[in-house]
Amino acid sequence: MVNQHGNKRFKKSYFQFWIKLVFAVAILTYLSWKISASLGEGHALYHFEFNNIGILLTAVLLLMVLNWSIEALKWKRLMNELQPLSFSTALTGVLAGVSTGLITPNRVGNFIGRVVVLDKEHRTKATLLTLLSNLAQFVPSIFFGCWGLLFINADFFNDSRVILFGGGLVLIILAMSLYLNPKLINRKPFNLWFSDKIIDAIAFVQSTSLYLKLHIIGLSAGRYFVFVTQYVLILLLFNQPQHLVHLFAGVSVVYLLMTIIPGFFFGKLFVREAAGLLVLGEMGIPNEVILVTGFILWLINIALPSLAGAIILLGKK
């Protein structure tokens, strides 16, 4: 009997190892393909402001660290209600979540990587807390994107500006209602598919204090300004003449569209490029600059952290 149980455990561990290995190889293969493709198209390099490249890229990299540190702090604060974590453990979970979120629609799979650092009995509640954190990030993306519509200088949006602004306000109201009262989802027909564990987890998330929820919204707003600033700094690498106010407004509208348009795989890489071409292209920024800017931002903010996350997942049992 002991040998049989031992063989089962060995086979299970062996199977899990190969699943993790295939997962890591898939990520590496995809990243290699994107890097080689980008190097084959060097047109945007003609726009580079080489005098400031060191300073600007260093600033973008440092902001990447700040970006994911804020996200780790958000998750740590939420997890303190369930299973207290150190900042390093929270950051480990967040990076693992970046890796699993990379290949799931709208990055909803980020909870898969995060819960590996938690005790098993807490994982259902932690999953809902992670979704709450995602919803908190959704709110500033919509709110500041609507404000960006008021300052953007692209003629294309003159007719659709009111529709986008009104739709954004509706989304903010709905998102804040669900964020502050998660129990709203525990109603028919949604709860017909809920298990007792999920219903219990919803009640737990509902009990989270208003102060904590507002604190998480504040951190999400801070993180939003970090990655919007990164985008603008990378555009400045290409010596774009637009006023900073217009660049920030344009980028905020890009993130507004990214938030409301579904992205199926790879961290919304292709959605960002499509939104960038639509918004920034109308502002007069060359298409090749928009495409390379989006790829650089994705490489720094998503690809590098996801590689770290893949390594973390391979080391987990």
N, C-alpha and C positions, 0 to 999 in steps of 0.2 A: 504493500500500500504506500509506504513511504517513497519507494522508487517511482511508483506511478504518479504520485503527486509532484515529485521532483521533476519528472519528465514533462508533466503538463506545464509547470512553471517555467521550465527551460524553453519549451516550445513557444509559450506565450511571450516570453522575453525576446526570443529570437525573432518572432513575427513582428513585435513592436519595434525592434531595432531596424528591421528592413523597411518598415513603413516610414520611420523617421528618416532613414537614409534616402529613400526615394523622394521624400518631401524636400530634403535639403538639396539634393541633386537637381530637382525640378526648379527650385529657386535660383540656384547657381547658373543653370543652363539659360533660364530666361534673362537673367541679368547680363550674362555674357553676350547674348544675342542683341540686347538693346544697346549695350556699350559699343559693340562692333558696328551696329547700324548707324549710330550717331557719329562715330569717327569717320564713316564713309561719306558724310554730308558736312562739308566744312564751310558752307556759304556764310553762316552766321558769324564765323570767326572774323570776317572783314569788319564787323561792327564792334569788335571788342575794344574796350578802353584799357589797354594793357598797363597804363601807368598806375591804375588803381586796383588791378586784379588781385594782388596779394591781400590788400586791406579788406576789400569787399568780400572775397571768398572766406577769409578768416572770420569776418563778422558773421557770415551766413552759417559757417560751421559751428561757431560758438552759440548762435541762436538755435541751431538744431539741438545742441545739448540742453539749452534752456527749455526748448519746446517740450522734449520728452521728460525733462525733470519736472516741469509743471504738471504734465499728465500723470507722472508717478505720484506726485504730491496729492493730486486729486484722488487717485485711487487709494492711496494710503489713508487719507482722511475718511473716505467711505468705508474702507475695510476695518477701521478702528471700531466701528459699530458691531463688527462681526468677529474678526480675528486680527488683533493688532499685528502690524507688520513694521519692520524697519524700512527706512527709505530705500536701502539697497535691494531688499527683497521685493519691494513694490516696483522698483525700476526694472528688476529682472523679469517680473511678471508682465510689465507693460511691453518690454522689448520682445518677449515671447509672443505676446498678443499681436504686435505689429507683424510678425512673421506669419501667424495663422490668419490674420485679417487680410493679408496680401492677396490671398487666392479665394476670398469669399466675397459675395456681392455686398457693396457698400461698407466693406470692412466689418460686417457684423460678426465675423468669426474671431474678432480680437479677444472675446471672452474665453475662447478655447485655450489659448496660450496663457492667459492670465491665471486661470484657476489651477494650473499645474503646481503653483507654489503654495496652494492652500490645502488645508485638511479636507478630505473627501466629504465629510458631513456638511461643510459650509459651501460647497460648490454651486448648489442651486441658487441660494441667496446671493452669492457673489456674482453669479451670472446676471441676475436682475439688477444688482448694484452697478455692474459694468454697463448695462444698457441705460441705466439712469445717468451715468457719467457721459455716455455718448449723446444722450438727449440734451444734457447740459451744454455740450459743445455745439449742438445744432442751433441753439437759440441765438448766440451772438453772431453766428455765420449768416443767419437770416436777417437779424436786426441791423447789423452794420452794412450788410449788402443792400438793404433797402435805402439806407442813408447814402450809400455810394451812388445809387440811381439818381439822386438829386444833384450830384456834382459831376457826373460823368459827361464828357464832351463828345460823345459819339452820336451822330445824327440818327443812326439806325434805331436807337432806343426811344426816340421821341414819341412814337405811336404806342409802343408797348410798355413804356415806363409806368403808366398808371396801372395797367393790368398786373405787372410784376410787383409793384409796390403794394397794391391791394391784396394780391395773393400772398405776399410775404407777411403782411399783418395778420391775415387769417391763420397762416401757419404758426406764427409766433403765439397767438392766442391758444391754438390747439395744443402746441408743444408745452407751453407753460402750464396749461390746465392739467395735462397728463403728468408733467414733471412734479408739480406740487401735490397732485392727488393720483398716485399710481393705481389706487383702487378702482379708478374709472374703467380700467381695462378688465376688471374682474366682473364682467357682466355678460349676459347672453348677447350674441352667440359666441363671443370669444372664449368664455370660460367653459364651454362645452368640451373643449379639448385639454383643459387644465387638470393636472393631477393634484392630489392633496398637497404634495411638496411645493408645487408652483403657487398654489393659493396661499399657503403659509408664507412663502417667500414674498409674495406681493404684499401681504399684511405687514411683514417685517420692513420692507422698503417704505411702505406708507408711514410707518412709525418714525422714520428718520426726521430729525428736527428741522424746522423751517430755517433756522440759522445755518445749519450745515448745508442745506440745499442752496441757499443764497450764496454761501461761501464758495461752493463748487461752481456756481454760475460765474462768480467773480473771477475765479481761477481760469475758467474756460474763456472768459473775455480776454484775460491777459495772454493766454496761449494763442488766441486768435490774432492778436496784434503782433505776436512774435512771428507766425508764419506768413502773415501778410507783409510784414517788413522784409522778411527773407525774399519773397517774390520780387518786391520793389528793388531791393539791392542787386538782385541778379539782373533785372532789367537795366539797371544803371551800369552794369558791366558792359552792356552793349551800346553805351553812349546815347541813350534815348533822350530827345530834347523836350519831352513833355514836362509840364510842371509837376512837382511832387504830389500836389493835391489831386491832380487828375490821375496820376499813376496809382495812388492809394485808392481812389474811387473806382478806377477800372479794375484793379485786382480784387477789391471787395465784391464787385459785381460778378467777377469770374467765380469767386467762392460761393456766391449766392446761387449761381447756376449749377455749380458742382454739387451743392447740397441738395437741390431739389430734383436734379436729374440722376436717375439710378446709374450706378457704376457697378459693373459685374465682376471684374477681376483686376488684380494687380494695383490696388490702392488708388483707383480712379485715375490712373495714368492717362488713358485715352479721353476720358471725360474732361479732364483739366485742359488738354490740348484743344479739344473742340470748343470749349467755353472760351479759352484764351483767344483762339482765332476769331470767334464771333465778336467778342468785346474789344480786345486790344487791337485786333486787326482794323476795326472801324475807327480806332483812335489814331491810326497811321503807323503803328508799329509793324515792321516787316514780319511776314509769316514765318520765315526761317528763324528769326530771333525769338518769336513766341514759342515755337516748337522746341528749340534748344533750351530756352529758359525753363520750360515745363519739365524737360528731361533732367536738367541739372538739379532742379528743386526736388524732383522725385528721387533722384539718385542719392541726394544728401539726406532728405527727410524720411524716406521710406526704405530704399534699397539697403543702405548701410545699417540702419537699425534692424531691418529684417534679417540680415545676415547674422548679426549678433544674436537675434532671437532664435534663429535656426540652430545655432551652436548651443544655446541654452537648452532647447528642446531635445537635442541629441543627447545631452548629458543627463536628462531627467529619466527616471525609471517609471 
